[in-house]
Amino acid sequence: MTLSWKWGGLLLGLVFFAAVLLVKPIGVSTQFVILDGILWDAVNPQIVVEDPAAKHGYASPNPYLNKGGGKYAKNVANPLNYSFVFVIAMMVGAAVSAFLRGGVGRRERTMPEIWRANFGDAPWKRYLAAFAAGFVVIFGARLAGGCTSGHMMSGMMQMAFSGFLFTIAAFVTAIPVAIWLYPAEEV
């Protein structure tokens, strides 16, 4: 069963509304920082330490993890919280969805014609482009202090000025880049 984009958009909006109403706004890019902190803490146990004087009970010599009175340091020390579990659940949900559809078949691995026409059919180019694009997106999300789900979707739903500003900037950037990467075919 395939839902139309209209139903998908409506369901996504309902999920975001329910999350804001029942728990807190959805945002996921900070959890990549938390994962980095967990890995870093595994190598260097001094990166996050208990500190009764800190607002959240944990501190870090890293200024980013120590933000907000050690809020991120606490999440590194105790990662089984709503936000981190939410990100893991997104990945598990994607895997379950792929499994229920019969796995990732040839149809999903076939490159779109517009990609093939502009960049050829070498899979390594597509993988490299996907990795580079993902890196730019997560770097931009951290630079902006949040990702598209936090700023654009949750932020706009809460009528936050930063959400509208982020959305405008995203589209003002994305549309010219898409036109540059995928020029219209000559008629």
N, C-alpha and C positions, 0 to 999 in steps of 0.2 A: 504494500500500500504506500503510495507516494502522496504527500500533502502538497497542495499548491503553496506558492510563496505567501499568498494572503493568509492561509490558515497557519503557516509557520510563523509569520510575523505576529499574528494575533496571539498564538500560544506563547511565543517568546515574551511579548508584552505582559501577558498574564503572569508568567513566571517571575519577571522582574518586579511587577507590582506586588505579588505575594511575598517575595523576598524582602522588599522594602517594608512592607506592612508587618510581617511576622518576625523578621530577624534583623537584617541590615542591608544596605545597598550592595549589589553585586559588583565586585571588582576583583580582578585576578592577577594583575601584573606584579603586585607587591609580593605575591606568593613565590615568584621566581627568586626574589631577593631572600625570602625566608629559606627556600631550598638551598641557595648558595650559602647562607649562614649555617644551615644544618651541616652541610658538607665541610665547611670551613671549621666549624666547631668540632667535628669528628677528627680533624687533623690537628687542630690547636684548641684544646679544651679551655684555654684562657680567653677565648674570643667572647664567650658569654659566661658570666658568673652571677651567682646569687648576690644581691645587694639589698639589704633591708632598707637602706636609705633611699633607694630609687623608687619612683612613683609606682612602677609595676613589679618591683621586687627583683629585677634583673638589670644588669648593666653590661656594657661592652666598651672596649677601647676604640671600637670602630664607631665614628660619629653617626653614621647612617643607622646602624642597629641600635644605637643609644637614643635615637630620636624619641621625643615624647616621653621622657622619663623611663626609657628602656622598654617601650612597648614592643618593638620588633625583636629585641633581645629575648623578651619573654616568649614570643611566638617561636623563636628558634629553639629555646629550651623546652617548650611544650607545644610541638607542632600539631597535635591532634585537636585543632580548633575548627570552628565553622569554615573559615576561609580556606585553610589548607585542605581540609577534607573535601570541600566543594570542588577545588581544582582537580584533585585526584578522582573524584566522582565524575567530572566531565570527561576525563580520559577513559575511565572505565566504561562510561556510557557510550562513548564513541566506539570503543572496541566491541561492546555488546551489540550495538546497532549494526556494525559491519558483520559480525558473526550471524546475527539473525537474518541478514540479507543474503547470506551465503558466502561471506568473506569478501575480500577485495578481489574482484574478478578482472578480466581483461578490459572490460568497458571502462572501469575506473583508472586503469593504468594507461589507457590510450590517450595520447596527447591531443588536445583540441587543435583543430585545423588552424586557428589563428596563431597559436604558438608555433606550430610546425612551419607555417608560412613565413613567420618573422625570425625564428631562431633555429630551425631545423628540427630533426627528430632524435637527436642524441639525448638519452635519458640523463646523463651526467649534467648537461646544461640545465635541465629542468630542476634537478635536485639542488644544484649549486644556486640557481636563482631563488628557489624556495627557501634555502638556508639563509641566503643573504637578505632576502625580504623579511624573514622572521627576525633576524638580528636587528635590522633597521627598525622594525615595528616595536620590538621590546626595548630597544635603546630609546626610541622616541617616547614610549610609554613611561619609562622611568624618568626621562627628562621632563616630561609634562606632569609628572606626579600622579599618573594614573593611566589606565588603558581605555580602549574604546568602550568596554562594558562599564567601567567606572565613570568615565567622564560623559561619554556620548549617551549611553542608554540610561544608566541610573541617574546621572547628573541632569540630563534634560528632563527626565521624568519628575525630578524634584525641583525643576525650574531654576537650577543653579546656573549663574552666569558663565562660570568656567565650562560647564557642559556645552552651552551654546557656542562659546568661543572655540572650544576644542573641535566641535563638529564642523564649524565653518572652516577652520584651518585644515582639517582632514580632507574635506571635499575640495577646497581651493588648491590643495597639493595633489590629491589623488587624481582628479580629472585631467589636468595637464600631463601628469606622468603617464597615465593610461593612454592618452592620445599620442604621446611621444613613443611609448613602447609598442603600441599596436596601431600604427597609422591606417587610416581608412583606405580600402582598396580603390584603385582607379576604376571608374565605370566606363 
